[in-house]
Amino acid sequence: MPDYLALENEVTRQQIDNEKLKQRNKLLYADTDDLKSGLDAIEERARNELGMIKAGETFFRIIPNKQEQ
C-alpha cells in the first residue's frame, strides 16, 4: 500500500509538471509563429533585446529620480 500511495503522488506531481510544460510550449509556439509571420515581431524583439534604433529616430533614456528620505 505505501508503494501505491508513493506512485500515486508521483503521477500527480508529474501531471502538474506536464501541464506547466504544455503551457510553456504553447507560449513558445506562439512566439515562433509571430516571428515567422511578420517583421513586426522581429522588430519588437530587436528593439527590446538588442536596443535597435531606426534611422532618423532619436533614443531617449528616462532615468527615474530617486529621492532620498
Kinemage of the C-alpha trace (Angstrom):
@kinemage 1
@onewidth
@group {chain A} dominant
@subgroup {mainchain}
@vectorlist {calphas} color= white
{ca met a 1} P 0.000 0.000 0.000
{ca pro a 2} L 2.764 2.559 0.768
{ca asp a 3} L 4.300 1.926 -2.665
{ca tyr a 4} L 0.932 2.530 -4.305
{ca leu a 5} L 0.466 5.845 -2.485
{ca ala a 6} L 4.013 6.947 -3.338
{ca leu a 7} L 3.449 6.159 -7.014
{ca glu a 8} L 0.092 7.909 -6.979
{ca asn a 9} L 1.754 11.048 -5.590
{ca glu a 10} L 4.494 10.799 -8.198
{ca val a 11} L 1.909 10.534 -11.001
{ca thr a 12} L 0.082 13.600 -9.690
{ca arg a 13} L 3.324 15.586 -9.473
{ca gln a 14} L 4.290 14.523 -12.993
{ca gln a 15} L 0.879 15.572 -14.342
{ca ile a 16} L 1.335 19.029 -12.813
{ca asp a 17} L 4.822 19.287 -14.305
{ca asn a 18} L 3.474 18.226 -17.701
{ca glu a 19} L 0.783 20.905 -17.615
{ca lys a 20} L 3.379 23.577 -16.854
{ca leu a 21} L 5.495 22.374 -19.761
{ca lys a 22} L 2.475 22.353 -22.076
{ca gln a 23} L 1.782 25.996 -21.199
{ca arg a 24} L 5.420 26.917 -21.811
{ca asn a 25} L 5.328 25.119 -25.162
{ca lys a 26} L 2.169 26.998 -26.167
{ca leu a 27} L 3.940 30.290 -25.497
{ca leu a 28} L 6.992 29.193 -27.449
{ca tyr a 29} L 4.866 28.083 -30.412
{ca ala a 30} L 3.011 31.395 -30.388
{ca asp a 31} L 6.303 33.276 -30.294
{ca thr a 32} L 7.661 31.171 -33.168
{ca asp a 33} L 4.525 31.785 -35.229
{ca asp a 34} L 4.816 35.537 -34.624
{ca leu a 35} L 8.420 35.527 -35.759
{ca lys a 36} L 7.580 33.520 -38.882
{ca ser a 37} L 4.534 35.570 -39.868
{ca gly a 38} L 5.811 39.104 -39.867
{ca leu a 39} L 8.522 41.632 -39.362
{ca asp a 40} L 6.708 43.413 -36.530
{ca ala a 41} L 7.577 40.700 -34.021
{ca ile a 42} L 11.177 40.607 -35.194
{ca glu a 43} L 11.464 44.395 -34.952
{ca glu a 44} L 9.927 44.422 -31.473
{ca arg a 45} L 12.357 41.772 -30.280
{ca ala a 46} L 15.321 43.641 -31.813
{ca arg a 47} L 14.251 46.856 -30.100
{ca asn a 48} L 13.712 45.264 -26.693
{ca glu a 49} L 16.586 42.809 -26.602
{ca leu a 50} L 19.211 44.429 -28.812
{ca gly a 51} L 18.419 48.134 -28.466
{ca met a 52} L 17.688 48.634 -32.178
{ca ile a 53} L 17.072 52.217 -33.293
{ca lys a 54} L 15.854 53.009 -36.810
{ca ala a 55} L 17.482 55.621 -38.991
{ca gly a 56} L 16.041 59.039 -38.175
{ca glu a 57} L 14.860 58.030 -34.704
{ca thr a 58} L 16.166 59.572 -31.517
{ca phe a 59} L 16.729 57.393 -28.477
{ca phe a 60} L 15.808 58.779 -25.066
{ca arg a 61} L 16.550 57.030 -21.793
{ca ile a 62} L 14.404 58.174 -18.895
{ca ile a 63} L 16.016 57.647 -15.523
{ca pro a 64} L 13.702 57.923 -12.545
{ca asn a 65} L 14.702 60.461 -9.930
{ca lys a 66} L 15.359 58.688 -6.639
{ca gln a 67} L 14.511 60.909 -3.739
{ca glu a 68} L 16.315 60.066 -0.542
{ca gln a 69} L 14.274 60.186 2.626
